[in-house]
Amino acid sequence: MKRILVVGAGQSSPYLIRWLLERAESRRWHVTVADADEAAARARVGEHRNGTAIRLDVADPQERATRFAAADVVVNLLPPQFELPVAWSCVEHRTPMLTASYLDPKVAALDEDARERGVLLLAELGFDPGIDLMS
């Protein structure tokens, strides 16, 4: 079973989380939604049998290490100020990262390290991050 870790349960997350959970059983995914506010994560997951809600302090490198190393992919839906620590932890633990955010130049600077470790970092996914977030 593939383990998808969605980091962030804010206003831009419900459509993606719902889409992932709707396909989780048939595609053999387990979707974990992590947020500093565990209640917000629980609200996004509901009672779905292929979903789990957890509290995550993304500013804590040890918490990131534990969660990111256990995931097959990280979907970062956090505000831009968290893009670099999330991306660096993904590189460090060889976990691919997807985000709709615009690519931060500091994250782009991780490209060589990411390639050396075989880690995919994809940013600016969607039609336009601003339009995606408004939808």
C-alpha positions in Angstrom: 0.0 0.0 0.0 1.4 3.4 -0.9 1.6 5.9 1.9 0.6 9.5 1.0 1.4 12.2 3.6 -0.5 15.4 3.1 1.1 18.2 5.2 -1.4 20.9 5.9 -5.2 20.8 6.4 -5.9 24.4 5.7 -8.3 26.1 3.3 -6.6 24.9 0.2 -6.6 21.2 1.2 -10.2 19.8 1.3 -10.6 19.2 -2.5 -7.3 17.4 -2.9 -7.8 15.3 0.3 -11.3 14.3 -0.7 -10.0 13.4 -4.2 -7.2 11.2 -2.7 -9.5 9.5 -0.2 -12.1 8.8 -2.9 -9.5 6.8 -4.8 -7.6 5.4 -1.9 -9.2 2.0 -1.7 -9.1 1.2 -5.4 -5.5 2.4 -5.8 -4.3 0.9 -2.5 -3.3 4.2 -0.9 -3.3 5.2 2.7 -3.7 9.0 3.1 -2.3 10.6 6.3 -3.3 14.2 6.8 -0.9 16.1 9.2 -1.4 19.5 10.6 -0.4 21.5 13.7 -4.2 21.4 14.5 -5.1 17.7 14.7 -8.8 18.6 14.8 -8.5 20.3 11.4 -6.8 17.2 10.0 -9.5 15.0 11.5 -12.2 17.2 9.9 -10.6 16.6 6.5 -10.2 12.8 6.9 -13.5 12.1 8.7 -14.1 8.4 9.2 -12.5 7.3 6.0 -10.9 3.8 6.5 -7.9 4.6 4.3 -7.2 7.9 6.1 -5.5 9.0 9.3 -5.3 12.4 10.9 -2.3 13.3 13.0 -0.8 16.3 14.7 2.5 17.5 13.2 4.8 20.3 14.3 6.5 20.9 11.0 9.0 23.2 12.7 10.3 20.2 14.6 13.0 18.4 12.5 12.6 15.2 14.5 8.9 15.1 13.9 9.4 15.7 10.2 12.1 13.0 10.0 9.8 10.4 11.6 6.8 11.2 9.4 8.6 11.9 6.1 10.8 8.8 6.3 7.6 6.6 6.7 5.9 8.2 3.6 6.1 7.2 0.0 5.3 10.8 -1.1 4.7 14.1 0.8 2.2 16.6 -0.5 3.0 20.0 0.9 0.0 22.3 1.3 1.6 24.5 4.0 2.3 28.3 3.6 5.4 29.2 1.7 7.6 29.8 4.8 7.6 26.0 5.4 8.5 25.0 1.8 12.3 24.9 2.5 12.3 22.8 5.7 9.7 20.4 4.2 11.7 20.1 1.0 15.0 19.6 2.8 13.5 16.9 5.0 12.1 15.2 1.9 15.6 15.2 0.3 17.2 14.0 3.5 14.8 11.1 3.8 14.6 10.4 0.0 10.8 11.1 -0.1 9.4 12.8 -3.2 7.6 16.1 -2.5 4.7 17.7 -4.5 3.5 21.2 -3.8 1.2 23.8 -5.6 3.4 26.6 -4.2 5.7 28.7 -6.4 9.2 27.4 -6.3 11.3 29.1 -3.7 14.9 29.8 -5.0 16.2 28.2 -1.8 14.3 25.1 -2.6 15.6 25.2 -6.2 19.1 25.2 -4.8 18.4 21.7 -3.4 18.2 20.4 -6.9 21.7 18.9 -7.0 21.2 17.2 -3.6 17.8 15.9 -4.7 19.1 14.5 -7.9 22.0 12.8 -6.2 19.6 11.1 -3.8 17.1 10.3 -6.5 14.4 12.5 -5.0 11.7 14.2 -7.0 10.7 17.7 -5.9 7.8 19.1 -7.9 6.5 22.7 -7.3 4.0 24.9 -9.0 1.6 22.0 -9.8 -1.8 22.9 -11.1 -3.1 25.5 -13.5 -1.8 28.3 -11.4 -1.2 28.2 -7.6 -3.3 31.2 -7.0 -6.3 30.0 -9.1 -5.9 26.5 -7.5 -6.1 28.0 -4.1 -9.1 30.1 -4.9 -11.0 27.0 -6.2 
